[in-house]
Amino acid sequence: MHDETVRGDELLAKVLSDRYGVEVGSAELVPIGTETINRRVTLSDSRRIFVKQYLSSADLRQAKTAWTMSEFCRNGHVPTPPVWANRDGEILTHVDGTAWVVTDEMPGRVATEPMTVPRAQYIGLVLGRMHFVLASYPPPARIRQTRWRTAPLDTALAATEAGLARATEQHDPRRCQLREELEQRRDDLQTHVPRLRSRLPDQLVLQAGHADFTRTNLLAQEDVITAVLDFQGETCLPAWELGRAAFDPRTVANSPSWRQRAICLVGAYLVENPRLPYADVRACARVTLLYLLFSLYGAATAAYGLPVPAEADLRRHWAERQVTIRRLLDELDDIEAALAEIRPGRWDRL
């Protein structure tokens, strides 16, 4: 990535001047992103923009799909960053073998704390509006995987063993703790997955979605969501996106009122998207639990080559997921009963 960063620094001023007609005042790298090099740029006229330079390994067709979906949602009053068209009217700019996207810089920050009730409600409103808008968008060809729904149990059990082997190979200082956690995961998979799967609805709605609608892809000012970032350009299950948002591990693991916040989020969601079938709404907690059980993301952090702060945050995320699994397993029946009582138009503004 270093070579592409250096080359991008050299190209940035040329791209913005030649293809967008603006001049760079200053630029700073933003150390996030796996397929992009990101920069905050202050222009010579003091305007602030955000510039993504795509790595050579990136799927540019998929990137264009994602940005097209983002713009579609913005036109439907979802807060997404306005994308700049270049002088040819294109949103993806190709220059000397590199690809670029320019957007307005959006206000707000990624929240690091658990959701408050007002923020949970705002997230629910934004997600509901987004799903309502995207229901009329042609479903993208790429479909978000649902291993949690269809993969053989033996495959998941083997993955837990592989995860422990990676941690051992990389001399992860947490390997003793990871052994205990992955042994617990293996027991949970064997004990709970058949039962959890047997009570899923036969059909769940499948449509265009964000496909990574999580805390790290939302900007907030106080309790207001100011931007939804980084669409993946995929078809996915609204019940899965709803559950991941409602049962955010940062909130479940750290707030004694996590159930209240989850129910508030779902109630607000239904204000904006009352079309989602009740079977899907009720299933969102179960879907989230299955998804977490099948995911080992964060178990072996060295595999991702992250900066030290990001690696520490990922380890925290892994720990919060473990707590979330236990709490959802313990309280799933009560949660599903509460979800079943929510009705559109009966949103309690707490």
N, C-alpha and C positions, 0 to 999 in steps of 0.2 A: 504494500500500500504506500510505502514511503515514496517510491519513484513516481507513482501517480499523483501523490500530494504535491510534490515539487513541480511536476509538469502542470498540474492544475493551477498552482499559484502563478505560473508564467502565463497560462492561457486565460485566466479569469478576466483580466482587464480587456484583453482582445475580444473575448466572447461578448462581454457586456457592451463594449463600444460598438463593435461591428454588427452584432445581431440584435441588440436591444436599444442602441442609441443613447446609452448612459455611461457616465464615467465613474470609476471607483475612487472613493476618498480613502477608505481604510477597510480592512477585512480581517476577520478572526476565525480560526478553525473552531468548530463545535465537535467535541469528541463523542459523537453518537453515530449510529448507523452501521449496518453490516455490508450493504451493497453500495453505499454512497460516501463521499467525502463532503461534509457539510460546512458551510461558511455563513456567518453573519456579515453582511456588507453594508457599510454606510457609503452612500453615493456622494458625489461632489456637491449635490444640491441638498444634502442632509437627510434625504429619504433613506429608510432602512429596509433592506430586503434580505431574503434567505435564499441561498444558492446551493443546489445539490449537484454535485459532479458524480456521475455514475461510474463505478469501477468497470474495468473491461470484462469482468465475469458476470455482470448484471444482465438480466433478461430485459432488454429494452422494450420489447413488445408488451411484456407484462407491466412494465413501468408506465407505458403510455395508457394501458387499460386502467391502471390504478388512478392516474391523474385525471383521466376522462370521467371516471366515477366520482372523484372528489369534486370536480366542477359541476357535475350533474346534481350532486347533493347541495352544493352552495347555491345553485339556482333554485333549489327547493327549500331555502332558508335554513340549511344546516350550516353551522359556523365552521367553514373550512377555509384555508388560505387561498386568496385569489391567485391564480396562476397567470403569469405573464405570457402573452404570445410574442414570438419573435417577429422580425420584419417580414417573414414569410407566412405569418399567421399560425405557426406551429407551436405547441406547448413543449415539445421535446426538441432540443437544439443539438445538432451534430456538427462538431468542429474538429478537424484533424484527428479523427478516430476516437474522440471523446463525446460524451452526451451530457447535457445540462438541462436543469429545470430551475426557473426563477419564480419566486412567489413573494408576496408581501410578507414582511415579518409580522407575526401576530402577537398581540399582548398576552401576558400571563406566564405561568410557570407550570412545570410538572409537579403535581402535589406529592409530597413525600409522606404525608400524615394520613391516618384513616379518614374515611368519608364522614362528614357531618351529615345530619338529616337534610338540610337545604341543598348541600352539594349532591347527595344521593338523588334527591328529587330532580335536580337540574340535569344530572347525567341521564336519568331515566327519560326525561322529556327529549333530550337531544338524540338519544339512541332510538326512541320510538319514532321521532320525526324522520330520522335517517332510514329506518327500516320501511316506514310508510312510503317514503320517496323512492327507495330502491326497489320496492315491489313492482314498479313499472319499468325498471331498467332491464334490458336483455341480460339474462344470466351469463356471466363469463364462463369460458370453456374450462378454466382451472377451477376445480372443486376442492375445498378444504377437506383434508383427510378426516375420517371418523374412525380411527383405530379403536377408540373407546367403545364403539358400537358394534364393530364387525370383526375385529382382529381375533384370531384364536388366542385363547388364554395362555397357551404354551409360549406364544411369541412374546407376550408381555413378561412372563416369568423369566424367559431367557434374557430379556433386556435388563432386568434387575441384576442378574449375574454379570452381564457385560458392563453395566455401570460401575459395579464394585471393582471389577478387574481394571477398568480405566483409572479409577481413583487410586488403586494400588500401584499401577504402573507409573502414574504421575507423582507418586509419593505425596498424595494429598494429606495434609496434616489432620484432616477430619475422617480418615478412613475407618477408624474404630467406631466413631459415631455413625458414619455412613453405613457400616455393616449392620448395625442395629436398625437403622431406618429402612434399609433396603430389605432386610429380613421381615420387618413389619409390613412393608409394602407387598412383599410376596404373599404373606399370610392374608392381607386384606384382599388382594386380587383373587386368591383361591376361595376365600370365605364369602365375599360379598358380591363379586361381579355377576355371577349367574343370576342371583336374585334381583340385583339392580337392573340388569338388562331385561329380565322377564316382564317387568312392569313399565317399560318404556312404551309410548304409543307406537302402533304399527307404522304410522306415517307421521313424519314431522315436516313442517314447511321448509322448503329449500329455495333460496333466492339469492340475488346479488346482495353482498354484505361487505362490511369493512374488513372482516376476517382477522383483525388484531385490535379490537376496540378494548383497550386496557388502559389503566391509569397512566402509563408512560407515554401513551399517544394522545393524551388530552392535556390542553393547557387551561389553567384556571386562574381567575382573579377573585380572591375571596371564595365565594361559593358558586360563582358563575363560570360556566364552561365557555371559554372564548375561542377555542379552536379544536377541531378533530384532525389529527395528523396521520400520515403514513397509511393510507388505504393500501390494501394488498391486491385489489383487483380480482377477487375470487367470488365464487358462489359458496354459500355456507348456510348453516341452520340458524335462523333468528333465535331459537330457544337456547342454543349454545352461546351466542353473543350476549344474550340477556342474562343468562346465568353467570357467565364470567364477570360481567359488570356488577351484578347484584351481590355476588359472593366474592368480592375482591379480597384476596388473601391478606393484604395489608390491613383491611378493616376487620375481617373475621378474626384474625389472630391477635389484634391489638385493641379492639373496642368491645366493652361488655354489652353494648347495644347493637351489635352487628346484625342481629335478626331484624330489629326495627328498621335499620337503614336499608336492608335488602328488600323488605316489604314495601317501604316507601318508594324505592327506586322502581320496583315493578309496577306499583300503582300509578306512578307518574308516566311510565312507559306506555301504559294502556290508554292514557289520556290522548297521546299522540298516535298510537297504533292499535286501535281497538279491534283491528281485523285479525290479529294473531289468535289462532284457536286456543280455547282454554286448555286443551290437552297439552299444547306446547308450553303455555305459561306455567302450568302446574309441574311440567317435567323439567323446567330449567334448572332446578337445584340438583335433581338426579343426574341430568346430563353433565353438569359441572363436576359433580363428584366422580362420575365415571371418567371424565376427561382428565381430572387430576390424578386419578389412580393409574392411568395409562401413560402419564407424562413423567419423564425423568429429567426434564429441563432444569439445570442448575445443580444436578447431583455431582458432576465432575467439572468444576468451573474452569480448570486449566485448559480444557479442550477448546474453549472459545477464544483464547488469546486476548483477554480483555485487560484494559488498564486496571491498576489496583483498586481504585474506588468503585469501578463498575463491577469488578469481581466480588468485592465485599457486598455490594448491593444484591448481586445475584445469589450469593450465599444466604443473605437474609431472606430473599424471596423464596428460596428452597425451604428454609425453616418455617416460614409463614405458611407455605403450602402444606407442610406436614400437619400443622395445627388445624388448618382449614379442613383437611380430610377427616381428622378425628371428630371435629365439631359437626360436620355435615353427617357423618355416619351416626353420631349419637342423637341428632335432632331431626333427621330427615322426615320422619312421619309428621311431626308437628309443623315443620316448615311447609311441607306440601299441603297440609290442611289449611294453613294461613294463606298460601298462594291461591288455593281453590276458592277462597272467600272474596278475593279482589274482583271488583267489577268496574268496567269503564264508567267514568262520571262520578265515581265514589272515591276520589283521591283526597285523602286527609292531608291538608296543608298544615304540618306541625310547626 
